[in-house]
């Protein structure tokens, strides 16, 4: 088995354990048993449980970033870019609910870990890429004037809130059924 697939097996086993018994109650032995990896392989790839947590977090947020990157290649307007931010998020969360729950509850833990700086760098690159993609449209005056650090919250806030409630089982409506509505709300909130 290649390193990438063994690492992925370990991460997916960790996610299953975290989902079933919680992050704190999960042990390295449980992850090892679930993944079929040797203890040596697990420590070789990650070193400890905190690194597994951080790697799983970064892999999930990286998948969302990759969806955006693919979408930006085809987006040809300010509206398409803004809607893409929402639809990519919703698509990823709907396809990966356990992973999304894990990410929602693990950010602080990853930030406080030895890989916290790696998370900050990944976020810096991610938001920099979004800013770069939207800069031309912003220069054309296609967005409402607002503080730049508020812009992302205005766009993704309603989707994030609904996704959080959906993941917790507090909605009757499926997240995917609100995809177009939430994308339109985001666009209406920022268009000039």
C-alpha positions, 0 to 999 in steps of 0.5 A, spaced: 500 500 500 502 506 498 504 511 503 498 516 501 493 511 501 495 508 508 495 515 511 488 516 508 486 509 511 488 511 518 485 518 517 478 515 515 479 510 521 480 516 526 474 519 523 470 513 524 472 512 531 471 520 533 464 520 530 463 513 534 466 515 541 468 522 541 475 525 540 477 525 547 475 517 548 478 515 542 485 512 543 491 510 538 490 503 539 482 504 537 485 508 530 490 502 529 485 497 530 480 500 525 485 502 520 489 495 520 495 499 520 501 497 525 503 501 531 509 503 527 506 505 521 501 510 525 507 513 529 511 514 522 505 517 519 503 522 524 507 521 531 501 522 536 493 523 536 494 530 536 497 530 529 492 525 527 487 530 529 490 536 525 491 532 519 484 530 519 482 537 520 487 540 514 485 534 509 478 536 510 479 543 509 483 542 503 478 538 500 473 544 500 479 549 498 480 544 492 473 544 490 473 552 490 479 551 486 476 547 481 470 552 481 474 558 480 477 555 473 470 555 470 467 561 474 466 567 469 463 573 473 463 576 480 456 572 482 458 566 480 464 566 484 460 568 490 455 563 489 461 558 488 463 559 495 457 557 498 455 551 493 462 548 494 461 549 502 454 546 502 456 540 497 462 538 501 458 538 508 453 534 505 457 529 502 462 529 508 457 530 514 461 526 519 468 530 517 464 536 517 462 535 524 469 534 526 471 540 523 466 544 526 468 542 533 476 541 532 478 548 530 480 550 537 484 544 538 488 544 532 489 551 533 492 550 540 496 544 537 503 543 535 500 544 528 496 550 529 501 554 525 500 549 519 493 551 520 494 558 520 498 558 514 493 554 510 488 559 512 492 564 510 493 561 503 486 559 502 483 566 504 489 569 500 486 565 494 479 567 495 481 575 495 485 574 489 480 571 485 475 577 487 480 582 487 478 584 480 471 584 481 472 588 487 476 593 483 470 594 478 466 596 484 461 590 483 461 589 491 458 593 496 463 597 501 464 593 507 470 591 511 474 586 508 474 582 514 467 582 514 466 580 507 467 572 508 462 572 514 457 576 510 457 570 504 458 564 508 455 566 515 448 563 513 450 557 510 455 556 515 449 557 521 444 552 517 449 547 516 451 547 523 444 546 525 443 541 519 449 537 522 446 537 529 439 534 526 435 541 528 433 542 521 427 539 517 430 541 511 436 538 507 442 542 507 442 540 499 435 543 498 437 550 500 444 550 496 441 555 491 437 559 496 443 560 500 448 562 494 443 567 492 442 570 499 450 570 499 450 574 492 444 579 494 448 580 501 454 583 497 453 585 490 453 593 489 
